[in-house]
Amino acid sequence: FGLYRYEPWPLFGNSSNTNGRIKTTEETAIARINSESSISQTSLPNNESRRESIKRPLSWEEFDKLLHKEIKKVLGCEELMKSPRPIYTEEHWQLLRQEYEAIVWKEASTIGDVASSDNAFMVPHYVKQAGKKGRRGMFAGRDIQRGEIVYDFSRTAQFRTYSLFRKFLYTFAFNDAPPMACDLMKWKYVQRLGLEDYRIMVDLDDGCLCNSGGKEKSNIGFGFELNVTNEWVEGKNAVKISPPFLASRDIRSDEELLCHYGSFVTNGRPGWWKLGMSSHRPSN
């Protein structure tokens, strides 16, 4: 099939006007979900009945064949990310968690109770726009001591196949909030949770906003600096999750919490190929 060019939605759409205030496209999506009595526990193709009015340039079968770089091109993510993206509210996270559970089913979910407002932070934090390019970041809400657990990954969605992750993207790609799909593309990463057990991960809370400080400036990580070498731990829901992020040094209140992206790459790089997330099609 051919690649369709999908015109990206603006950062703030004009889907509706309430009391003189224009709702964002994300708010429209949230209102749609909240107006429904329950989230269907079926896979996406059978779940389309509740979105029959949505016009999609690509069918699910077509979308499921797209490579990583093709999805970003179809959605117009490169252009979209040139503008500052908004800070997500708890309603945004609820929407993402509900749709995740609807796709993988409750029994396979790794994020616990989707209705809970709990997040995976073990210390007070806050988020705000950070930097000249309008990037979002997360900041310490109090002083944090070296070795203290900062984030435990209990709200991290896991996908065992790239097709399942694409299904999650497809939920948002062509409905009220296509910019959310581009955010998910940006936030995903691959982790190894044991021998040859690679999974696609997306933190469905503010943890996804951890910017990279590189090896020198990062102040939270998996604990390698503290001789903690577990590849996975048992989470609150008796599922395998990433080991927690620890403070690698003392962190002052209001200091930005920075990760070292290289620690994810070292652990998960082979998984990009094993999970079919390479940007190149295999030769016949």
C-alpha positions in Angstrom: 0.0 0.0 0.0 1.1 3.6 -0.4 1.9 6.0 2.4 -0.8 8.6 2.9 0.3 12.0 4.2 -1.8 12.8 7.2 -2.0 16.5 8.0 -1.1 16.8 11.7 -3.7 18.4 14.0 -2.7 21.8 15.5 -1.4 21.8 19.1 -4.7 23.4 20.1 -7.7 22.5 18.0 -11.1 24.1 17.7 -13.2 21.1 18.4 -15.5 23.0 20.7 -16.0 26.1 22.7 -17.1 26.1 26.4 -17.8 29.3 28.1 -15.7 31.2 25.6 -12.7 28.9 26.0 -11.5 26.7 23.1 -11.0 23.1 24.2 -7.8 21.4 23.2 -8.0 18.3 21.0 -6.8 16.3 24.0 -9.6 17.6 26.2 -12.1 16.6 23.5 -10.7 13.1 23.6 -10.9 13.0 27.4 -14.5 14.2 27.3 -15.4 11.5 24.8 -13.9 8.8 27.1 -15.5 10.2 30.2 -18.9 10.3 28.6 -18.9 6.5 28.0 -20.1 4.3 30.8 -17.1 1.8 30.5 -14.1 1.0 28.4 -14.6 -2.0 26.2 -12.3 -5.0 27.1 -11.8 -6.0 23.5 -8.9 -5.7 21.1 -8.8 -2.6 18.9 -10.4 -4.0 15.7 -13.5 -5.0 17.6 -13.4 -1.8 19.7 -13.9 0.5 16.6 -17.7 0.5 17.1 -17.4 3.2 19.7 -15.5 5.3 17.3 -17.4 4.8 14.1 -17.6 8.5 13.3 -13.8 8.8 13.1 -12.4 9.2 9.7 -9.1 7.3 9.3 -6.8 7.7 6.3 -5.3 4.3 7.0 -7.1 1.1 8.1 -5.7 -0.8 11.1 -4.3 -3.5 8.7 -2.4 -0.8 6.8 -1.2 1.0 9.9 0.0 -2.3 11.4 2.5 -2.7 8.5 4.2 0.7 9.0 7.8 0.9 10.1 8.8 3.2 13.0 9.9 6.1 10.7 6.8 5.7 8.5 4.4 6.1 11.4 6.1 9.4 12.4 5.9 10.5 8.8 2.2 9.6 8.4 1.3 11.4 11.6 3.5 14.5 10.9 5.3 14.1 14.2 8.5 16.0 13.1 6.6 19.1 12.4 4.3 18.8 15.4 7.2 18.5 17.8 8.6 21.8 16.7 6.0 23.5 18.8 5.9 23.3 22.6 3.6 20.4 23.8 1.3 20.9 26.8 1.9 19.5 30.3 -0.4 16.5 30.7 -3.0 16.5 33.5 -4.2 13.5 35.5 -7.1 13.3 33.0 -4.6 12.8 30.2 -2.9 9.9 32.1 -6.3 8.3 32.9 -7.2 8.4 29.2 -3.9 6.7 28.2 -4.1 4.1 31.0 -7.7 3.2 30.1 -6.9 2.7 26.5 -3.8 0.7 27.4 -5.8 -1.7 29.5 -8.5 -2.0 26.8 -5.8 -3.2 24.3 -3.7 -5.6 26.4 -6.6 -6.7 28.7 -6.6 -6.2 32.5 -4.9 -9.6 33.1 -1.8 -8.5 31.1 -1.7 -4.9 32.2 1.4 -3.9 34.2 0.1 -0.5 35.5 -2.2 -1.6 38.3 -5.6 0.1 38.9 -6.3 2.4 36.0 -8.8 4.4 38.0 -6.3 5.3 40.7 -4.5 8.6 40.6 -1.3 7.1 41.9 1.9 7.6 40.0 5.3 5.9 40.2 7.1 8.7 42.0 8.4 7.9 45.5 9.3 11.5 46.2 7.4 14.8 45.7 7.9 16.2 42.2 6.4 18.7 39.8 6.6 19.2 36.0 6.9 22.4 33.9 8.2 23.6 30.6 12.0 23.4 30.7 14.5 25.0 28.4 14.4 27.3 25.4 12.9 24.8 23.0 9.8 24.4 25.1 10.6 20.9 26.3 8.9 19.5 29.3 10.8 18.4 32.4 10.3 17.0 35.9 11.7 18.6 39.1 12.4 17.6 42.7 9.7 18.7 45.1 12.2 18.5 48.0 15.8 17.6 48.8 16.6 14.0 47.8 19.4 12.0 49.3 21.8 9.9 47.3 20.5 6.3 47.0 16.9 7.3 47.7 14.3 5.7 45.5 12.9 8.3 43.2 10.7 6.4 40.7 9.5 2.7 40.8 8.1 2.2 37.2 4.7 0.9 38.6 2.8 3.0 36.0 4.9 1.8 33.0 2.9 0.2 30.2 4.6 -2.9 28.7 4.1 -4.3 25.2 5.6 -7.6 24.2 5.1 -7.0 20.5 5.4 -4.0 18.2 2.0 -4.8 16.8 0.4 -4.3 20.2 2.2 -1.0 20.6 1.1 0.1 17.2 -2.5 -0.8 18.2 -2.1 1.6 21.2 -0.8 4.3 18.8 -3.7 3.7 16.4 -6.2 4.4 19.2 -5.0 8.1 19.2 -3.5 8.5 15.7 -6.6 9.5 13.8 -9.2 10.5 16.5 -9.6 13.6 18.6 -6.0 13.7 19.7 -3.4 12.6 17.1 -0.6 14.7 18.9 -0.8 12.2 21.8 0.3 9.5 19.4 3.4 11.5 18.6 4.1 12.0 22.3 3.9 8.2 22.8 6.3 7.7 19.9 8.8 10.0 21.6 8.4 8.5 25.1 8.7 4.8 24.2 11.8 2.8 25.0 12.9 -0.8 25.1 14.0 -2.7 28.2 15.3 -6.2 28.9 13.6 -7.8 31.8 15.6 -11.0 32.0 17.4 -13.1 29.4 16.1 -12.3 25.9 12.9 -10.8 27.4 12.6 -7.5 25.6 9.6 -5.3 26.0 8.5 -1.9 24.7 7.8 0.5 27.6 5.9 3.7 28.0 5.7 5.5 31.3 2.0 6.6 31.7 2.7 9.3 34.2 5.1 12.3 34.5 8.0 9.9 34.5 8.0 10.0 30.7 9.2 13.6 30.9 12.7 12.7 32.3 15.2 14.5 30.1 18.7 13.2 29.4 21.6 14.6 31.4 24.0 12.3 29.8 26.5 10.3 31.7 28.0 13.4 33.4 24.9 15.4 34.4 22.2 12.7 35.1 21.2 12.5 38.8 18.8 9.5 38.8 19.3 6.1 37.3 19.0 2.3 37.7 21.6 2.3 40.5 24.6 1.1 38.6 26.7 3.7 40.4 25.5 2.2 43.6 26.3 -1.4 42.5 22.6 -2.3 42.1 22.6 -4.6 39.0 19.1 -6.3 38.9 17.6 -6.2 35.4 14.1 -6.5 36.8 12.1 -6.6 40.0 8.7 -7.9 41.0 6.2 -5.0 41.0 3.3 -4.3 43.3 1.0 -6.3 41.0 3.3 -9.4 40.9 4.6 -8.5 37.4 8.1 -8.0 36.1 9.0 -4.3 36.0 12.2 -2.3 35.6 14.3 -1.8 38.8 13.6 1.6 40.4 15.4 4.8 39.6 17.6 5.9 42.5 19.2 9.3 43.2 22.8 8.9 42.0 23.8 11.9 44.1 22.2 14.4 46.5 19.6 16.4 44.6 18.4 19.8 45.7 14.8 20.8 45.8 13.6 22.4 42.5 16.5 20.8 40.6 15.6 19.1 37.4 15.6 15.3 37.6 17.7 14.0 34.7 18.2 10.4 33.3 21.0 8.9 31.4 19.4 7.6 28.2 22.5 5.5 27.5 21.5 3.2 30.3 18.3 2.3 28.4 20.1 1.8 25.1 22.7 -0.5 26.7 20.0 -2.7 28.1 17.5 -2.6 25.3 19.2 -2.0 22.0 19.0 -5.6 20.7 15.3 -5.5 21.5 14.6 -2.9 18.8 15.5 -5.5 16.2 14.0 -8.5 18.0 10.7 -6.6 18.4 10.6 -5.5 14.7 11.2 -1.8 15.5 14.0 -1.4 13.1 13.6 1.5 10.5 14.4 -0.8 7.6 12.4 -3.6 6.1 14.0 -7.0 5.9 15.3 -8.0 2.5 13.6 -11.0 0.8 
